[in-house]
C-alpha cells in the first residue's frame, strides 16, 4: 500500500510538473494568469476588548499588532493593492445584535498611501465583540472584481462571538463561489479552540494558519503573506460537473474548480483529436472533519461509458488532500479530417462525513486538464499508453533462455574436466 501510495503521489507530481511546464496557446486559457490586474490583500484585524491583554513581549496585543502593521505597510510591494478592515473596533456595548455588525473598512483596498494607512491604524483601540464571520463576508466584498490574486489575512486573538454564523461555514461559502480568494489566519496567543477555528477557516480556502506569540513573528508572517500575493498565481476557473457524461461541460486546457458532495460522481468532457494526448489530474480536499480511510478515483471513459484508463489513490487520515491523475494518447489517423473524440473524465471520491458534520457544500475539487501533441518517438511509453510491458517480458524470457544454455554448457564442461582428471 505504501509503495502504491508513493507511486500515485509521484505520478501526480509528474502530471502537475508537465501541466505547469507546458505553454498555453496565445490568448488567456482557462485558469491562466493574465497579469493585467493588481493583486489585492485585505488585512482583517481583531480590535475586540481582549486585545488589551499584555502578553506579547511585555506589551498589549493591540500595540504589537499596530507595530507589525506599520512595518508591513512600509514593506508592501508597490504593485499590491492593500486594504485594512477591522472587527470589534467601534461598539463597546452589550447588545449582541449590534456587536455582531461591528466591522468596518478602516482603509479601502487600492493603491497604498502609507502615511494615510498608518494614521488610520494609530487611531485603533480595543473595544468590542469578535464578529469574525460577518467580517469575512464584508472582506470578500472588499476584494470583488478583477482577475488578479485576492487574499484575506485575518488576525485574531479570540474565537468568533456571533454564532450561529459559523466562520468556517462562511469560509466554505466564499470558496464555493470560485472567485479564487484565499484566507490566511493568524492566532495571537491562541487557545486550542481558537486554533481549531482559525485552521478550519484557512483550510476551507486553501490558506494557512499560524500561531503567533511574539511581535516579530507577527510582522514576519504578515509580510510573507503580502509578498506572496504579489507572486503570479493561476486562479482556477469555476465549473460545474454533471452527474452523467452526456450533460458534462466541455473543458479546454486549464485549471478548474468544483464542489463534489459525499457519494457523488462528477463528469467533465474533453475533446481529444488524433495525435493528441490528454493529461489530467484531480485533487480533492477535506475542508471539514471526515472519517479516516478514503480514496479518489479518476477515470477517462468514452461517451458510451467504456473505460479507457484510470488513476486512483487512497489515504488514511494523515493528509487533508488526496490527488491522482491519468494520461491518454489518441493514435494518429491517416484521415486529416478525422473528428475529435469526446473523452469524459469521471471523478469520484470515498470521503464520508463524520458525525454531525454538514454534507453541503461539497468538498472542494481542483481539476487540471492539458491536451497536447502526443509524443512521436516510439520509445516513449506514453505514445502507446501503458501497454508496452511485453517488450520487457520478451527481453526477460530471451535472457533467461540464453542464461540457461550458457549454464548448461558450463556444467557439462566442468563435469567433463572432472572426469578427465
N, C-alpha and C positions, 0 to 999 in steps of 0.2 A: 504493500500500500504506500509506504514511504517513497519507494522508487517511482511508482506511478504518479504520485503527487508532485514529485520533483520534476519528472519528465513533463507533466502537464504545465507546471509553472514555467519551465524553461521554454516550452513551445509557445506559451502565451507571450513571454518576454520577447521571443524571436518575432512573433507577429507584430507586437507593438513597435519593435525597432524598425521592422520593414515598413509599417504604416507611417511611422514618423519620418523615415528617410526618403520616402518617395514624394516627388513634387507633384502637386495637383495641377490640372490644366489652367491656362490663363483664365482670369475671372475667378472670383471667390467661390470655392466649392463649399459644400456643407461642412460646417464646423471649422473652416479655415479662418485664421486671424487676418483681418484686413488691415489693422494698424492705423485706421482712419480716425478712430475715436479714442479719446484720452481715457486712461484707466481711472476709476473712481473708488475712493475709500471714504467710508463714514465711520468715524470713531464714536462709539456709543459709551458714555461714561456714567456709571452709577454715582449719583450725588445724594444718596439717601442718608438718613441720620447716622447709620452705622459707620459711615466713612470718617467720623470723628475719632474713632479708636486710634490710639497712638501705639502701634505695634510694628511699624515698618522703619527700621533703622532709627528708632527714637523719635520719629515724627508721626503725624497723623497720616492715615491712608490718603486723605484728600490732598495733603501737602505733597506726598510722594507722587500722586497722580499728576498734580499741576507741574511739578518739576519735570516729570517724564514727558508730559505733553509739550512743554516749552522746548526741550531738546529734540523731540520728534519733529516739531514744526520747523526747526532750524535745518534739519537733515532731510526733509521731504523733497524728493526729486521734482524738478520743475514741471515735468510732463504729467504729474499726478494731480488730479482734481480731488481735493480733500475737504471734508466737512466734519463738524462735531455736533453730536446730538446728546442731550442729557436725559436722564430719567431720575425722578425724585428730587428735582432741584428747586421747585417753586412752591409746593403746597406743604405746610408744616402741620396741618390739622389731622383730626382723627377720622374724618369721613372717608371710608374705604372707596366709595364710588368715585369721589373726586380725586383721591390719591392715586387711583389706578389710571387716571387720564393724564397724570403729570409727566409728560415727556415733551420736549421742545427742541427745535433746531437752534443750537447756540451759534453755529457758523455754517452757512449754506455750502453744499457741495459745489465746488467750482474752482477756478484758478485761485491759488493761495496768496493771500496778503498776510504775511507772517506777523506783522505788528498788530493788525486788527484781530487776528485769531488769538494771539497771546493776551491781548487786552480782554477779550471775551472770557478766556479761561480764568483770568485773575479774579473775575467777579464771583466765581462759584463758591458756595458754602454748603456743607452738608445740611440737608433739610428734611426730606420726607420719606415716601414709600419706595418700593422697588418694583415698578411695573415693567419687568423685562419683556414679557410677551407683547404688550402694546408698543413698546419702544422699537422692537424688531420689526413690527408691521410698518410703523412710520419710517424707519430707516430704509426698508425695502422701497418705499415710495420715494424717498430722497434720491435713490440711485436709478430711478426709472429712466429709460431712454438710452440710445446709443448702443453700439455693439462692442465697446471695449470691456475690459475686465471690471467686475464690480465686487467689492469686498467690504463687509462689515466687521469691525473689530470691537467686540463687546468686552468691557472691563467692569467687573462687579465684585463686591465683597460679600454678597448675600444672595440667597435664593429668591425667586420671584414671590411676591406677596399678593398677587392678583389672580390666584386660581379662582374658577376653573379654566381660565385661559392659559393652558399649559404651554410654556415657551418651547418645549420640544415639539409639540404639535404645530405651533406657529412656524418653526423652522422647517418642518416637513412640508407644510403648505407652501412655503416660499420655494423650496427645492422643487416641488411638484409643478410649479409654474414654468420651469425650464428656462429661466432668464439668465442662467449662468452666474448666480450670485453665491459667493462663499462667505460663511460666517466663521470667524475665528474668535475664540473666547479666552479670556484670562481671568483667573480667580485670585483675588487678593487675600492672602492668608486664609485659604478656603477650608471649610468643613467638608466632611465626607459627602454630605447631602448636596452641598453646592458643587463639588467636583463632579458628581454624577449628573447634575442638571446641566452644567456647562459643557460637559463632554457630550451629552446627548444632543445639545443644540449644534455643536460643531460637527459631529458625525453625520447629522441629517443632511448637511450641505457639502460634505467633503472637506470641512475645515479642520482646524487643530485646536486643542485645548492645552493651556499652560498654567501651571500653578506658580504664583509669584509671592515671594516673601521679602524681597529686597527691592529698593528703588531702582538700582542699576539693572536688575533683571527685567523690570517692567519697561524701562527705556529701551534696552536692547531688543526685547521681543517685539514691541510695537514698531520699532524701526525696521526690523526684519520683515514684518508683515506688510508695512507700507512699501518697502522696497520691492517685495515680491509682487505687489500689484502692478508695478511698472514693467515686470517681465512679460514678454509676449506669451500669450496663452491661447489655446484652442478652446473656444466655447462650444459645447455640444449643442446641436440643433434639436429642439424638442420635436418628437414624433409620437405617433400613437399606433402601435402594432394592432393587428387584427387577430381574431380568435380562429381564423382559418386562412389558408393560403389564397383563396380566391379574392378575398377582400383586403389583402395586405397592401400597405403603401409601398410604392416603388422608390428605392433609395439609390443614390449615386455614391461615389467615393466620399467619405467624410466621417464625422464623429456625431453620434446621435444619443439622445437620452429618452428614457421612457420610464414608466412605472409598471411593475408586474405584481399582481396580488398572489397570495398563497394559493397553490394548486392551479394556477393559471398557466396557459401557454400562449406565447405571442409569436405572430408571424410577420416577417418583413420580406419584401420581394426585391431581387436584384437581377438586372438583365446582364447576361454574360454572352459575348459574341465568340464565335470560333476563333481560336488562337489567343484567347484571353484567360486570365486566371483570377478567380475570386479568392481574396484573403479576408477573413472576418474573425473578430474576437468579441467576446462579451464579458462584462463584469457585473456581478450583482452584489449589492452592499446590504448588510443587515443594519439598518438605522434604528433598530429597536431590539428589545430582548427577544431572542429566539431560542428554540430548543437545540441542544447540541446534536451533531450528526446531520449533514445536509450536503447537497451537491448542486451542480449546474450542468445542464446539457444543451448543446447547440447542434442542430442537425441541418444539413443542406439537403433539401428534397426537391423533386420535380413538381411541376404544377399538378401532377396526378398523385402525388404523395409518396413516390418511390424514393427511398433514402439513397443519397449519393455518398455522403461522407459525414462523420460526426466528430465532435470533440466533447469531452466531459472531464469534470474534476470534482473532487469531494473534499469536505472539511469536517472538523470535529469540534468547532467552537473556539479554536485558538486565533482565528482571524475574523474580521468583520466583512472582508471582501473575498469573493471567490471568482476565478476567471477561467475561461477556456477559449479555444479557437479552432479554426479549421482552414484548409486550403483546397480549392477545387479548380484544376485546369481543364478547360474545354479544348478538345483536339481541334486542329486546324481543318478547314474544309476547302475542297477544290472549287466550290461554288463561291465566288466573291460576293454574291448577293444573299448568302445564307443568313437566315434571320437569327437574332439573338435568342438565347434560351432563357426562359424565366425560371430562375432558381429561387426557391423560398427558404429563408432562414427561420427555423423554428427554435425558439428559446424557451426553456422551462427550468424550474428550479425546485428543490425539495426542502426549502426552508419551511418551518412550521412555527406558528406563533406560540409564545409562552402564555401561561395562564394570565388572563386579564389584560393582554396586550391587544390593542386595536389592529384589525386586519387591513384597514384602509388609512391613508392611501397605500398603494402597493409599494414594494421595495424598489429603490432606485436601480435602474438598469442602464448601463452605458455600452453602446454598440459601436464598434469600429468596422467600417466597410472599405475595402480597397479593391478596385478592378484594374488590373494591369496587363500588359502584354505577357503572355506565358513564356517561360524560358524556352529557348530554341535549341540548346545543346542537349543531346541525348543523354549525356552523363548526369544531368540534373534530375534527381528523383522526382522533383515536383512536376516535371514535364509529363510524367506518366502516373501521377497520383502516388500512391504508396504501394504499387503492385509490382515492383521490380526485385522483390526478395528472392525470386527464383534464380537470379544471377549468382547471388551468394550461395544458395543451396547447391547450384551446379558446380561452383568452384570447390565447395567443401566435399562434394561427392568425388570429383576428379582427384582432389588432393588425397583423400582417404584411399582411393583405389591405387594411386601411384605409390603412396607410402606403404601400402600392403605388399605390392610387388617387390619394392626395394627391401623391405624387412624379410620377406620370404627368401629372396636371393641371398641376403647376408646370412640368414640362418642356415641354409643349405651349404654355403661356402665354409662356415665355421665348423659344421659337422664333418665336412669332407677333410678339412685340415686336421681336425682332432683324430680322425681315423687313420690318416696318413702317419701322424706322429706316434 
